[in-house]
């Protein structure tokens, strides 16, 4: 069963991670076992500490959701060993009419070539001008002819070589072979068989006839085989006794892997002329199937549920190639579009986890003790211990409910979450981008990072490092402005580090900027206070 990935936004915070885990747990508990919690970035120290404390593994890390070869309904044709006969390969193609090519492997299972009906047809045409077989295993010939060895040659015969010749009714003076390198096909012609055996031809094939006893006992190097088939079919089958490795295409093989992206595959397919391409597992290098052009016309898409965001710039790369099944969020409506109607739940609360907790209640399902614990932590984190303007009574009530189930104190949890110290030597990149979001509003592109702490003064000691990295990020992404919010729980406000048009910021925040920084009392929320202040200037 295909997985359904539940994922929050890029640079995930605790609410994003926990709401994804909780929603996947809810759906799986209700009998839909294919939901998998995922994340789009590394865990913050806060989130990692919460998960470690209550015994949870981090959700699956995914880099993008672009459609890959493994997402396609590709073919699973027989995968043949190089020693298998052309006849057997043709029968496999006939059994599956849609098969465009068969992968041919060596004895270790590694791909050596591809065999198509066209390859067999081309080989058949070549045998008309050059009806010669070289070193064909005797087992192959016996198998395709349903044959029987009628004598015991003086030496054991393992392979047969020679020019295939038909013995038409003729006199002994007009024998149809001139040397020993002959594979003679004949019928009820004992005189011809005797003469050929005495001459020591490589092989005699008797079609629908018996061999006299004296010829069975005759000492000769010739291998004599009988077959129930008529002469014409016998001739064709002899050439189809050749190992398919001698006929298949071994050069210019275009190979795809399960984890290759369809965008890249299309480019290769459009520039080549083949109908079918082998697919390999990159880990084992073994063949797992074949890909045809029609497979990439309408690929099976990955399925996702988005939590804690509904903006393409904040979502998983390759989202446009997925089927979005649902969105559960508490932010403004943004720009994600879907091809079909979906379940969309957007509520004005302080935490997406509050919404998911309500869904547990609606389904009549109590979360486990440890799941309730991290859900309480997520609500506390996203509402900044209920001090954020986004916080509602529902957030308070649901956090209290989850803490009660987990037998924990909300006050103790809050202090533990926000008093967790950040190492002095933590890279500035980790600090700036742990909780970073990109916005595209009314033609304006900008980024806002937020660090929630109880010691904003300590972070300000690294102000110049922050500003240098912010300038570099602005240049790389062509942002018109960039903001770092140092949200201090104890001061109940945010110190803002700002780069961009200062007049714009002064009009938006109604304060004077000095040395790229301002303090905004009572401003705790990026989505409900800072972004709306900026958006109002652009209508």
URMO-V429267 format. One record per pair of residues at least 6 apart in sequence whose C-alpha atoms are under 8 Angstrom apart, sorted by the first residue. I is the first residue (numbers start at 1). J is the second residue. Records with the same first field share a line. If there is no record, write none. Layout:
# URMO-V429267
I->J + J
This chain:
# URMO-V429267
1->34
2->34
3->34 + 35 + 36 + 302 + 303
4->34 + 35 + 36 + 302 + 303 + 304 + 305
5->35 + 36 + 37 + 38 + 303 + 304 + 305
6->20 + 21 + 23 + 24 + 35 + 36 + 37 + 38 + 304 + 305 + 306 + 307
7->16 + 17 + 20 + 37 + 38 + 39 + 40 + 304 + 305 + 306 + 307
8->16 + 17 + 19 + 20 + 38 + 39 + 40 + 306 + 307 + 308 + 309 + 315
9->16 + 39 + 40 + 306 + 307 + 308 + 309 + 314 + 315 + 316
10->39 + 40 + 41 + 314 + 315 + 316 + 436 + 437
11->40 + 41 + 42 + 43 + 433 + 434 + 435 + 436 + 437
12->39 + 40 + 41 + 42 + 43 + 44 + 434 + 435
13->43 + 44 + 47 + 434 + 435
14->44 + 46 + 47 + 377 + 378 + 381 + 382
15->308 + 351 + 352 + 353 + 378 + 379 + 381 + 382
16->307 + 308 + 352
17->38 + 39 + 47 + 59
18->353 + 374 + 375 + 378
19->307 + 308 + 352 + 353 + 356 + 375 + 378
20->37 + 38 + 307
21->36 + 37 + 38 + 59
22->353 + 356 + 357 + 371 + 375
23->356
24->35 + 36 + 37
25->35
26->360
27->33 + 35
28->34 + 35
36->59 + 60
37->59 + 60
38->59 + 60 + 61 + 62
39->59 + 60 + 61 + 62
40->61 + 62 + 63 + 64 + 316
41->61 + 62 + 63
42->61 + 434
43->58 + 434
44->434 + 435
45->422
46->417 + 418 + 420
48->58
50->374 + 377 + 417
51->57 + 58 + 374
54->370 + 373 + 374
55->370
63->316 + 317
64->316 + 317 + 318 + 319
65->302 + 316 + 317 + 318 + 319 + 321 + 322
66->261 + 262 + 317 + 318 + 319 + 321 + 322
67->261 + 262 + 263 + 299 + 300 + 301 + 302 + 318 + 321 + 322
68->258 + 259 + 260 + 261 + 262
69->256 + 257 + 258 + 259 + 260 + 261 + 262
70->258 + 259
71->299 + 300 + 301 + 302
72->295 + 296 + 299 + 300 + 301
73->295 + 299 + 300
74->289 + 290 + 291 + 292 + 295
75->99 + 289 + 290 + 291
76->288 + 289 + 290
77->99 + 102 + 103 + 289 + 290
78->92 + 102 + 103
79->102 + 103 + 104 + 105 + 287
80->89 + 102 + 103 + 104 + 105
81->104 + 105 + 106 + 107 + 109
82->104 + 105 + 106 + 107 + 243 + 244 + 245
83->243 + 244 + 245
84->243 + 244 + 245
85->140 + 144 + 240 + 241 + 242 + 243 + 244
86->120 + 240 + 241 + 242 + 243 + 244 + 247
87->144 + 237 + 240 + 241
89->102 + 244
90->117
93->99 + 100 + 101 + 102 + 117
100->116 + 117 + 275 + 276 + 292
101->114 + 115 + 116 + 117 + 275 + 276 + 277 + 290
102->114 + 115 + 116
103->111 + 112 + 113 + 114 + 115 + 278 + 287 + 290
104->111 + 112 + 113 + 114 + 115 + 244 + 245 + 248
105->111 + 112 + 113
106->112
109->286 + 287
110->285 + 286 + 287
111->286 + 287
112->250
113->245 + 248 + 249 + 250 + 251 + 253
114->248 + 249 + 250 + 253 + 278
115->244 + 247 + 248 + 249
116->248
119->247 + 248 + 249
120->247
123->247
124->239
127->239
131->163 + 164
132->161 + 162 + 163 + 164
133->160 + 161 + 162 + 163 + 164 + 239 + 242
134->160 + 161 + 162
135->159 + 160 + 161
136->159 + 160 + 161 + 241 + 242 + 243
137->158 + 159 + 160 + 242
138->157 + 158 + 159 + 160
139->158
140->241 + 242 + 243
141->147 + 238 + 241
142->148 + 149 + 225
143->241
144->237 + 238 + 240 + 241
145->227 + 228 + 229 + 234 + 237 + 238
146->227 + 228
147->225 + 226 + 227 + 228
148->225 + 226 + 227
149->223 + 224 + 225 + 226
150->211 + 216 + 224 + 225 + 226
151->216 + 217 + 223 + 224 + 225
152->216 + 217 + 223
153->219 + 220 + 221 + 222 + 223
154->219 + 220 + 221
155->221
157->223
160->202 + 203
161->181 + 182 + 183 + 202
162->180 + 181 + 182 + 183 + 202
163->181 + 182 + 183
164->182 + 183 + 184 + 185 + 235
165->176 + 177 + 182 + 183 + 184 + 185
166->176 + 184 + 185 + 186
167->175 + 176 + 184 + 185 + 186 + 187 + 192
168->186
169->189
172->191 + 192 + 195
175->192
177->184 + 196
179->199 + 201
180->199 + 200 + 201 + 202
181->201 + 202
182->201 + 202 + 203
183->201 + 202 + 203 + 204 + 205
184->201 + 203 + 204 + 205
185->204 + 205 + 206 + 207 + 231 + 234 + 235
186->193 + 204 + 205 + 206 + 207 + 231
187->206 + 207 + 208 + 209 + 231
188->206 + 207 + 208 + 209 + 210
190->211 + 212
193->204
194->215
196->204
197->204 + 220 + 221 + 222
198->220
200->220 + 221 + 222
201->221 + 222
202->221 + 222 + 223
203->222 + 223 + 224 + 225
204->222 + 223 + 224 + 225
205->224 + 225 + 226 + 227
206->224 + 225 + 226 + 227
207->226 + 227 + 228 + 229 + 230 + 231 + 234
208->226 + 227 + 228 + 229 + 230
209->226 + 228
210->226
227->234
253->277
254->277 + 278
255->277 + 278 + 279 + 280
256->265 + 277 + 278 + 279 + 280
257->279 + 280 + 281 + 282
258->279 + 280 + 281 + 282
259->282
262->296
266->296
269->293
275->292 + 293
276->290 + 291 + 292 + 293
277->290 + 291 + 292
278->287 + 288 + 289 + 290 + 291
279->287 + 288 + 289 + 290 + 291
280->286 + 287 + 288 + 289
281->287 + 288
301->321 + 322 + 323
302->321 + 322 + 323
303->322 + 323 + 324 + 325
304->322 + 323 + 324 + 325 + 326
305->324 + 325 + 326 + 327 + 328
306->324 + 326 + 327 + 328 + 329
307->327 + 328 + 329 + 352
308->328 + 329 + 330 + 331 + 352
309->315 + 327 + 328 + 329 + 330 + 331
310->327 + 329 + 331 + 332 + 333 + 334 + 335 + 336
311->333 + 334 + 335 + 336
312->319 + 334 + 335 + 336
313->438 + 439 + 440
314->437 + 438 + 439
323->338 + 339
324->338 + 342
325->342 + 343
326->342 + 343 + 344 + 345
327->342 + 343 + 344 + 345 + 346
328->344 + 345 + 346 + 352 + 355 + 356
329->345 + 346 + 347 + 352 + 355
330->346 + 347 + 348 + 349 + 350 + 351 + 352
331->346 + 347 + 348 + 527
332->527
347->355
348->390
349->355 + 390 + 391 + 392 + 394 + 395
350->379 + 382 + 383 + 388 + 390 + 391 + 392 + 395
351->378 + 379 + 382 + 383 + 391 + 395
352->379
353->375 + 378 + 379
354->379 + 394 + 395 + 398 + 399
357->375 + 398
358->398
360->366 + 367
368->405
369->405 + 406 + 407
370->406
372->402 + 403 + 405 + 406
373->402 + 403 + 405 + 406 + 408
375->399 + 402
376->398 + 399 + 400 + 402 + 403 + 410
377->399 + 413 + 414 + 417
379->385 + 395 + 399
380->386 + 399 + 410 + 414
381->414 + 417
383->389 + 390 + 391 + 395
384->452 + 489 + 524
385->414
386->392 + 395 + 396
387->489 + 492 + 524
388->523 + 524 + 525
389->523 + 524 + 525 + 528 + 529
390->525 + 528
399->410
400->410
403->409 + 410
418->452 + 453 + 454 + 489
419->453 + 454
428->465 + 466 + 469
429->469
431->451
432->449 + 450 + 451 + 466 + 484
433->449
434->449
435->449 + 450 + 451
436->447 + 448 + 449 + 450
437->447 + 448 + 449
438->445 + 446 + 447 + 448
439->445 + 446 + 447 + 448
440->446
441->535
442->538 + 539
444->479 + 480
445->478 + 479 + 480 + 481
446->479 + 480 + 481 + 482
447->479 + 481 + 482 + 483
448->482 + 483 + 484 + 485 + 526
449->483 + 484 + 485
450->484 + 485 + 486 + 487 + 526
451->484 + 485 + 486 + 487
452->486 + 487 + 488 + 489
453->486 + 487 + 488 + 489
454->488 + 489 + 490 + 491
455->488
456->486 + 487 + 488 + 495
459->486
463->497
467->497 + 499
470->482 + 499
471->499
473->479
474->480 + 481 + 482
480->500 + 501
481->498 + 499 + 500 + 501
482->498 + 499 + 500
483->496 + 497 + 498 + 499
484->496 + 497 + 498
485->494 + 495 + 496 + 497
486->494 + 495 + 496
487->493 + 494 + 495 + 523 + 524
488->494 + 495
491->521
492->521 + 522 + 523 + 524
493->519 + 520 + 521 + 522 + 523 + 524
494->519 + 520 + 521 + 522 + 523 + 524
495->517 + 518 + 519 + 520
496->517 + 518 + 519 + 520
497->516 + 517 + 518
498->516 + 517
499->516
502->513
504->537
505->513 + 534
506->512 + 513
507->537
508->533 + 534 + 536 + 537
509->520 + 533
511->518
512->518
523->529 + 530
